[in-house]
Amino acid sequence: MNSTDLNVVNLGHRDYKKVWDIQKRLHSKRLENEIADTLILVEHNPVITMGKSGKEKNLLIPFKLLEEKGITYYEIERGGDVTYHGPGQLVGYLLFNIKQGFIGIKPFIEKIEDVIIATLAEFGIRAEKKEKMIGVWLKGGKICSIGIAVQRWISFHGFALNVNTDLSYFDYIVPCGLKNVRMTSMQEILDKEIVLDEVKKIVRQKFGLVFNKKIQERCLKELI
């Protein structure tokens, strides 16, 4: 294992809870230095998650109605407030040792933002950071949310980039606990459906460039 390697695992479309459990297993392996830094790319069925600093008032519909709409709900250990994941959204989970090459959590998050901004630029979308606001933004709204957890210097959870996401699901929450923030997507901005595999390909490339890593495509069985 080389310290400059970055394992990239494409899980396709998977249940949120199953991937959450996978993250925990990989977190332990990264902690013991059994695997290199690892990036999971995945899509989920509709799910709303509440971060450790979240407020229930930012969930705008009753739990019973969530069930009726086929939306699962979890309270999780990442930072931030409430967010939505679903089909057409590219979710990336990062199992990184942030003590290696970073000066705290903030520079790590900023590099994730840089990856997404560089990815969007490849599609002709001009995105930016906002001071004191985590995530990636356009004039038309927020396009990528970021929420991580760090335990013993190993990160997990990560980012959610709206590619072809059905934005109506965000009406059920106050995204990230920020009032008057409108969520947008690549599909909405470009007025066409985007090939998700193309976005994944560019995200992988940009992670290699921004984090100065050598990408290693892996299947999950190789790491678990």
Secondary structure as the mmCIF struct_conf table of DSSP 4:
data_model
#
loop_
_struct_conf.conf_type_id
_struct_conf.id
_struct_conf.beg_label_comp_id
_struct_conf.beg_label_asym_id
_struct_conf.beg_label_seq_id
_struct_conf.end_label_comp_id
_struct_conf.end_label_asym_id
_struct_conf.end_label_seq_id
TURN_TY1_P TURN_TY1_P1 SER A 3 THR A 4
STRN STRN1 ASP A 5 HIS A 13
HELX_RH_AL_P HELX_RH_AL_P1 TYR A 16 LEU A 31
TURN_TY1_P TURN_TY1_P2 GLU A 32 ASN A 33
BEND BEND1 GLU A 34 ILE A 35
STRN STRN2 ASP A 37 GLU A 43
BEND BEND2 ASN A 45 PRO A 46
STRN STRN3 VAL A 47 MET A 50
TURN_TY1_P TURN_TY1_P3 LYS A 52 SER A 53
HELX_RH_3T_P HELX_RH_3T_P1 GLU A 56 ASN A 58
STRN STRN4 LEU A 59 LEU A 59
BEND BEND3 ILE A 61 ILE A 61
HELX_RH_AL_P HELX_RH_AL_P2 PHE A 63 GLU A 68
TURN_TY1_P TURN_TY1_P4 LYS A 69 GLY A 70
STRN STRN5 THR A 72 GLU A 75
BEND BEND4 GLU A 77 ASP A 81
STRN STRN6 VAL A 82 HIS A 85
TURN_TY1_P TURN_TY1_P5 PRO A 87 GLY A 88
STRN STRN7 GLN A 89 LEU A 95
STRN STRN8 ASN A 97 ASN A 97
TURN_TY1_P TURN_TY1_P6 ILE A 98 LYS A 99
BEND BEND5 GLN A 100 GLY A 101
BEND BEND6 ILE A 103 GLY A 104
HELX_RH_AL_P HELX_RH_AL_P3 ILE A 105 ALA A 121
TURN_TY1_P TURN_TY1_P7 GLU A 122 GLY A 124
STRN STRN9 GLU A 128 LYS A 130
TURN_TY1_P TURN_TY1_P8 GLU A 131 LYS A 132
STRN STRN10 MET A 133 LEU A 138
TURN_TY1_P TURN_TY1_P9 LYS A 139 GLY A 140
STRN STRN11 GLY A 141 GLN A 151
TURN_TY1_P TURN_TY1_P10 ARG A 152 TRP A 153
STRN STRN12 ILE A 154 ASN A 162
BEND BEND7 VAL A 163 ASN A 164
HELX_RH_3T_P HELX_RH_3T_P2 LEU A 167 TYR A 172
STRN STRN13 ILE A 173 ILE A 173
HELX_RH_3T_P HELX_RH_3T_P3 PRO A 175 GLY A 177
TURN_TY1_P TURN_TY1_P11 LYS A 179 ASN A 180
HELX_LH_PP_P HELX_LH_PP_P1 VAL A 181 ARG A 182
STRN STRN14 MET A 183 MET A 183
HELX_RH_AL_P HELX_RH_AL_P4 MET A 186 LEU A 190
TURN_TY1_P TURN_TY1_P12 ASP A 191 ASP A 191
BEND BEND8 LYS A 192 LYS A 192
HELX_RH_AL_P HELX_RH_AL_P5 LEU A 196 VAL A 210
TURN_TY1_P TURN_TY1_P13 PHE A 211 ASN A 212
STRN STRN15 LYS A 214 ARG A 218
HELX_RH_AL_P HELX_RH_AL_P6 LEU A 220 LEU A 223
#
